[in-house]
């Protein structure tokens, strides 16, 4: 089972409820879950906790009904496709076959650390930028 990363605003009680909902869902299903199925349990547990706390999606009943009917029409038309397993492994594959890790799969702390460090060749880049800026000539219209 992968390590669970709780949303930062969850209290210890919320975390306990989340764990309980996941374990109940796994028990009801009665089989070992793939990551695709675990994702749905995770999503439903988070939605349940948000509902318990009184958070609202902001959609009206009519908007939800329209979304459901559109989803049903798309599913019946065969437009909805399940993403490949690579998607759930946080990988992106381009049409030319190039694969790389999805940038959204990194935690916020990773990007924070990256932004706290100066990039390689920082001093050289700044010197070149300074030289280029000094060479700029701004045309002035004098009448």
Secondary structure, 3 states (H helix, E strand, C coil): CCCCCCCCCCCHHHHHHHHHHHHHHHHHHCCCCCHHHHHHHHHHHHHHHHHHHCCCCCCCHHHHHHHHHHHHHHHHHCCCCCCCHHHHCCEEECCCCCEEECHHHCCHHHHHHHHHCCCCCHHHHHHHHHHHHHCCCCCCCCC
